[in-house]
Amino acid sequence: MKAIRVHELGGPEVLRYEEVAAPDSGPREALIQIAAAGVNYLDIYYRSGFHWGGHHARALPYTPGAEASGTVVAVGAEVTEAAVGDRVAYGISNGQGAYAEFAAVPSWHLIKLPATIDFETAAAVMQQGMTAHYLADSTFPLAPGHTALVHAAAGGTGLLLVQIAKIRGARVIATVSSAQKAALAKAAGADETILYTEQDFAAEARRLTDGRGVNVVFDSVGKTTYEKSLDSLAPRGMLVIFGQSSGPVPPFDTAVLNAKGSLFLSRPSLTHHVANHADVLRRAGELFRWIETGRLKVHIGETFPLARAADAHRLLASRATAGKLVLVP
């Protein structure tokens, strides 16, 4: 089969399109013929050798990719969650295997696709959608009366998080880098947008809340935003750092949380919020129901053939993307 292989860590150029042996499915695995694979920032972290607590470097060589959709072509003897011929998707693998024509996946990771949802949409929504779901449902359960500030609101996770926050009844203030991205965030339901390239987002967040501050900041940027994210919060508000596209947040004195209003700080990950098959069915199942009823729209920014995975990585790293990037074998 064809697959993208990483033999040494580095830039996008280390992603090689090669012929490799197709994997065998273990007793609790299903072999998936992949129809579409999602591209995520995590893939760039692993490829470049940048990792942090809980995410360790991949053993070389490896095939990148943590989420995909496709058709089950074989199952192990102990598999009960899927059968040959099922259309399925997954988004919680160990960060490898999806950039290929076939992948062997633990069967509890899988969810069957409704007939109305195509493979590209499914591959585009699994990881970022379940992330947005746990953020708004579990980390800070949003409800009417809450105001949420969402950074990188025109990105793949951001657009989904804005929509889910609105489904849950919250007011949403979105930060974006351009007028074009502001229009995307508005179309997703954002009540207000802040161009962080031109405005002090903390000052704007306070102005838009009559000086009170927001209840929660969902921050996937990290190093360059966390201080002003804290300054955006109302007393007893929560800063949720769920990514670090600008680099890791440096150590800081936790007394700052007290001084700024008895604030909460959370650093969650998808792994701990989708820990079993029931979690997959609940979170992805709700996403699919919202998609089917038109309440959640998945914005695919661009689709690349698998052989051009390096171009997809370059585009994602450039911050010029809006929505999700998808690879098709």
N, C-alpha and C positions, 0 to 999 in steps of 0.2 A: 504494500500500500504506500501511498504518498503521505508524507508527514513533514512538519517543520521540526528541525532538530537544532538544539543548542549544544555545541561542543565546547565552547569557552564563553565566559561572561563578557559582556560588553555592550556596544550600541546595537541598533537595529540590524546592522550588517551581519551579526552573528546568527541570525535566523536563517537556517539553510533548508531549502526544499529538497527532500531526499526520498529515496525508496528504502523502506524498512519493512521488517516482518510484521504482519498484523498480530495484535495481541490475542492471547487465549483468555477466555473468561474463567475465573475461578469459581468455586462452588457457590459463592454468594454474590457473584457478579453477572452482569448482562453485557453482551457484546453489542455495541451500538454502531450502525452504519451512519456516520455523521452527515447531516444535511446542512447544518449551519453552526458556527461557533462564535461566541461573543468574545470581544477584545476588552480587556480590563487593565486598569493601572497596575494591579497586582502582577500581571504578566510582565510589565516593564520592570517592576521592582526585582522580580526573580531573575530576569534576563540580565540586568545590570549588576546583580550581586548585592543590591541594597535590600536589607531585610531587618526586621526588628523583632521584639519579643514575641515568641510563638510562631513566627514565620521564619523558617531556616532555609539556608541556601539549598537548592536542588542538587542532587548528585548528577554529575555530568557523565555522558550526554543525556538530555531529556527532551521531551516534547511538551511545549507550553500549552496553556489553556485550561481554564477551570469550569467552563460552562459550554453546553452545546445542546442541540436537539437532533433527533434522527429516529431511525427505526431499529427496533430490537431484532437482531439476526441470530442470536444464540443466547441461551441462559444456562447458568450453572445448576447443579442438581438440587441445591437448597433454596433457589430463588422462588419467592412467592409473590413479589410485588409487580412483576411484569412477565409478559409472555412473548414469544416470537411473533413478529408482525405488529406489535404495539408501536404507536407513535409516542415518543417520550421526550422529556427534556430534563436537564439537571444543571445545578449551579453551585454545588458545594464540594467539588472534588478537591484533591489536595494541591491544586494549582498546576496540574500537568495532564497532558493527554488529549486535549480537545482539538488542537491544531493538527488534525489528521483525518484520514478517511474512515478510520474505525477506532473506537476506544472501548476498553473494558472498564466498567463502572460498577461500584457497589450498588446492588439493586435497591437498597433503601434510599439512595439519593434520588431516585427517579420519580417523576410524576407523569401520568398519561395525559396526552394533549386532547382537549376537546376538538371535535371535528372542525370547528370554525376558526381555530387558531393555527396559522401557518408556521412552518419551521423557523423562519427568520425572526418573526415576532417572538416566538418562544425562546430562542437562543439569546435574543436581545434583552429579555426581561428577567431571566431567572436570578442571576447573581445580584444585579443592581436593584431589581424589584423586591427580592426578599430582604435585601439590606434596607431599602426605604421602608418596607413593611415593619421590620422589627424596630427601626428607629422611632417611627410614629406610633407604633402599637405597644411596644414593650419598654424601650429605654426611657422615652418620655411619652406616655400615653396621651396623645393630643385630644382635646375636646373643645366644644364651643366655649368661647371666652379666652382661649389661649392665643397668644401671638408668637409665631415662630419665625426666626431669621434663618434663611437657607442660603449658604454660600455655594458658589459654582452652580447656580440654579438652572443653567441651560445645558449642563452636562447630562450624561446618561442617568446617573442616580438622582441628580438635582431635579430634572423634569418630572421624574416619577414621584419623588418626595413631595414636591409642590402639590401635585395632584392628590396624593394620598392625604396630605395635611388638610386639603380642602374637603375631601370626602369625609374626614373626621370632624369638620366644622371649625377648624382654626383659621385665624387670619395669618396670611403669609407675606413676609417681606423678603424679597429675593435680591441677592447681590450677583451682579454680572459684569462682564468687562466691556460690553459694547451695546449700542442701541439695537443691533440685530438680535443679540442674545436676550436683551430686555423684552423684545417683542415675543420671543419664544417663551420666556418665563410667564409673560402676561397671558399668552394663549393657553398655557398650562394651568392658569388660574391664580397666579400671584396677584395679590391685592396692590402691592407697591413694589417698585424695583429701584435699586440703588446701583449706579455705575461706580463701582469701587475704584476705577481708574481715574475718576474725576472728583469723587466725593469722599469725605470721611464717613465710612459706613457706620461707625459707632455713633457719631453725632447725628447722622440721618435717622438711625434706628430710634434714638431718643426723641428726636423731633417728631417722628411719625407715631410715637406712643405718648405724646404729651409729657415727655420727660421721664416717664416711668421705666422704660426699658422693656425688652421682650422676655417672655417666659423661658424660651429655649433657643439656643443657637446650634444648628446642625452644621458642623465645620469639617469639611474633608480636605481643607487646604493645609492647616497645621501651623508651621513655623511663622509664616508671614501674617497670619490673621488672629492667632489665639489671644493676644493681649487685647486687641480692640473687640474681639468677640466677648471677652469678659466684661469690657466696658459697656457693651450693648445690653447687658442683662439687668432685669429688675431684681430687687431683693429676693433671695431664695430661688433664683432662676438657675437653669442648668446649661452648662457648656458641654456639648456632646462632640468629641473629636473622634471621627470614625475613619479618617484618612489623613494623609500628609503629603499631598502632591507638591508642596513647596519645601518639604523637609520635615524632620521630626521636631516636635516642641521641646525646647531645652528644659532642664530641671528648673523649677521655680519654687519659691517659698509658699507653702500652702496657706500661710497667714493672709496672703493676698485675697483668697476666697472669702475670708472673714471680713476683711476691710471693705470689700466691694459689695457686701450685702448677704453674707452667709450663703454663698453660692455653692452649687454642686458641680462636680466635674466627673464626666464619664468617658471611658475609652473602650467602647465595646467592639466586638467583631461578630461577623456572621456565624462563625463556627459554633459559638456558644448559644446562639439563638435558633439554629437549625441543627439540632443534635440527634434527631431520630426521624423515622419516616412520618410519624404523626405531625411533626413540625413542618416538614416539606409539604404535606398535603394541606395543612392549615394555611400556611403563608402563600405558597404558590397557587393553591386552589382559590384563595380569595382574589389574588391578582388576576387569574384567568376569568373569574366571574365578573370582575370589574371591566376587563377588556371586552368580554362578550356583550356586556350591557352598555358599552360605550362610555363608561365613567372614567376609564383609564386608557390613555392613548400612548402607545410606544413609538417614540420618534427614532427611527434609524437614520443616522446621518449619512452613512455611506456603506456600501457592501463591496468587499474586495475578494478576488479569487484567493484561495489558500496560498498559492505560490507568491503572492504579494503581501504576505504578513508583515514584512519589514516596512513597507509603505504605510500600512495601517498603524504600526507602532510609532512611526515618525509623525504621522498626523495627530495621533492621540497626545503625544508628548508636546506638540506645538501649541496646545491649548486652543487651536483654531477650530476644534470640532464642536458640533452641537448635536446632542443626542448620541446614539450608540453606533459603534463600528462593528461590523459583522464580517466574518470570513466564510466563504463557501467553497468546499472541496471541489 
